[in-house]
């Protein structure tokens, strides 16, 4: 027999035997599937955002199947998914409080300037690492859109140098929050409330030099609020959504106009 032909046949036989052994091993060592987990996984939206506190939809589905989690933790799926899972598991439906992401910065090109001309990789993460921040405010939005790139729901855009959220499209998956190196985004409940659109912790005299609308920690909002909902810490005002009743008193007294009302 030709040596080359023999070698070809030998390799083919070895490959066939190896494939057969692997096929048998996969059957013997196969991990049994959990139908309950698979059924619940099919109900979840598949965003794998981790907003539920688990390692994506697979992790949440396993926890639900084992009774280690409640149905109402999926903010992306909302009440519809929560009710479907609760019905499948035969448990009481858990309400899902809708949330939306918000950018705590108004540092647009009109309100803030750049301290350096950045020419590196055009991402916020890269700019924050190499230059701290190319913007005059070290806490402000860099504006390269890492949050926009992370969002799968077309809920974010960069306008005039600052990121903005479209609440109609936001599903509160949290990917934009994780993507921002300046930690400018957070979740707020969907209701009428006051929101401080600034993240600067610098003293007022410094803020005045770098931004036209930054919080100067004057405490007028805190002194005006009769519901103990807004406080100034580290020269920055912040609102407690649970205490805010949406009266708007803090909005009217803010000299920098960085407190706004949501609906």
N, C-alpha and C positions, 0 to 999 in steps of 0.2 A: 504494500500500500504506500502511496505517495506520502512522504513525511509531512508535507504541508497539510494535506487532506486529513491525515491522522490527528494533527495538532488541532485543526478546526473542529473535528468531531469530538475530541477530548474536551475542549473548552466548552462546547455546546452542552455536552453531557453534564459537566460540572455545574454549569449555569442552571440547567434544568433541575438537577438534584438540589442545588442551593435554594432555588425558588420554591421547590416543593417543601423543603425543610422549614423555610420561613413561613410559608402558608400554614403548615400544620402548627408551628409554634404560635402564630398569631391567634389561631383558634383556641389552643390550649390555654394561653396566657391572657386571653382577652378579658378586659375588665367589664363586668356586667353594667349595662346602662340603666340609669334610674329614670323610668318613664315620667315620674312626677317632676323631676328636675327638667327634663326635656320639654314637657308640656308648659311649664312655667317660663322657661327660657324663650319659648316661641311667643309668649305673650309680651315679653319685654321689647322695647324699641330697638335694642342693639346699638345704642350710642356708646356703650362701654366708657362712660365718662367718669365713673367712680363717685358721682355726687351722692349715691346711696350709702357710701361708706364701705363698700365692698370692692373687690377686684374685678370691676366690670360686671356685665350682665350675667356671665356664667357664675361668678362668685355669689351674686345676689340670689340667683335662681336656686343654687344649692342650699343657701342659708334659709330661704323660704321653704323649700321642700323638707328641711329638717326641723322646721319650726323655730329656727334661731333668729328670724327677722320678721318684721311686720310688713304688710303689703304696701303701705303708703310712702315708701322711701324713694320711689322713682319719680323725680321731679320732671324728667323728660316725658314720661308716659302720662303723668298727671292722674286725675281722678278716674279716667276711663280704664287705664291699666290697673290701677289700685283696686277698683271694683271688680274687674275681671278675675284678678288673682284671688281676691277675697272670696268670690263666689266659688272658684275652683277648689280652694282649700276648705271651704265651709266655715269660714271665720267671719267675724264682723268687719265690715268695710272700715278702712281707716282714711280719714280725710287728709287730703294733700293740700297744704297751704301753698298757693302759687307764689313763686319768687321771681325776681328779675335781676339781672346784673346791672350795675351802675358804675360809671367811671368818675372817681372822685378827683377831677381836675378840669379846670377851664382854661388851661394854658395854651390857648390857640396862638397862631402867629401874630394875631392882633394884640394879645395880652402879654406875651412873653417872647424874649429873644434868645438866640443861641450864643453861648459864651465861646464856643469854638466851632470851626468849620469841620465837621466830621466827614471823612472820606473813606471810612472802613466798610466792612460788611453791613449792608443795609437792613439790619435787624436790631430791635430794641435790646435784646440780650447781648449782642456783640458790642453795641455802643455803650451799654451800661458797664461792661467789663473793661473796656479799653479807655473810656473817658469819664467814667462815673456817670456822666450825663452830658451830652453836648448842649443841653438847654441851660439857661441862666438859673433856673430853679432846679436844685438837685433832687427835688421830690416830684417834679412834673413829668407829664407824658412826653416820651421821646418821639412818638409819632411815626415810627416805622411800621407799625401794624402787626406785631407778633400776635396780638389778640385777635385781629381780623383773620390771620392765617389759621389760627387754632379753631375758629368757630365754623361749625358745619351747617349752620342754619341761617347764614347771611344776616346775622343780627348786629354785626359791628362794621364800622367804617371809620376811616380817618378823614376828618374834615378840617381844613385849614390848620393842620398840624396837630390836632388832638383827636383821640379816639372817642367815638360816641356809640351808644347802644340804641338799637331800635327795639323797644319793649314788645312790639307786636310779634317779632320773630324770635325773641329770646326764650329758650326753654329751660334756662337755669341749669345747664349741664356742668358749668364751672370750668370749662377748658380755658376760657379767656382769663379767668382769675389766676390759674396756674401758669399761664404763658407770660403774664406781665412781670418783668423783672423789678418794677417799681412798686408792685403791690397796690396798684391804684383802683382795682376793681373789687367789688364785694356784692353779696346778695342782699336785697331788701325785699320785704313782703310787698305784694301787689295791693296797695291801698293808698288812700290819701295821707300823705305824711311829708314831713320836712326832711331834706337831704342836704348835707354839706358837700359841695362839689370842690373840695380842696383836700390835699394830703400833706401840706407843708407844716413842719414842726419848727420852723425858724421863727425867731423873734420878729415882731411887727416891723421894726426899722429895716431889717434885712429883706423881708418880703416886699416891702414898698419899693425897694431898689430893683428887684428882679421880675416882679409880676404885678400887673394892674389890678388883679382880682383875687389875689391870694388872701387866705385868712390871716388876720393880724392878732388874733387872740384878745380882742378888745372886751369880750365877755358881755357885750350888750344882749346877745341872744340868750345867754344863760340867765341873766338878770331879768329878762322879760318873760321867759317861759314860766308859767304857773303850774306846770304839770311835771316838773323835774325831769324833763325829757331831753334836754340838751345841756351839755357841759363842756367846758374848755379844759383840756389837759395837754401839756407840752405845747402850748400856744396854738392849739388846733381844736376847733369846735367839732363835736360829734353828737349824733342824735340816737337815742334809744328808741327803736321802732315800736317796742311794746308799750312805751309810755306816751309816745307822740299821738295826739288826737287830731292832728291836721288843722289846727286853728290858724296857722300862718303868722302868728305874732312875731316869731323869730325872723321870718322872711322880711317883714316890713322894717325891722330895725337894723338889719345888717348893712353896715356902710360900704361893704365890698361887693354886695349882691352875689354872694356865692352860696347862699342857702336858697333852695328852690322847693316847690311843692310838686309831688307826684300824684297821680290819680289812679 
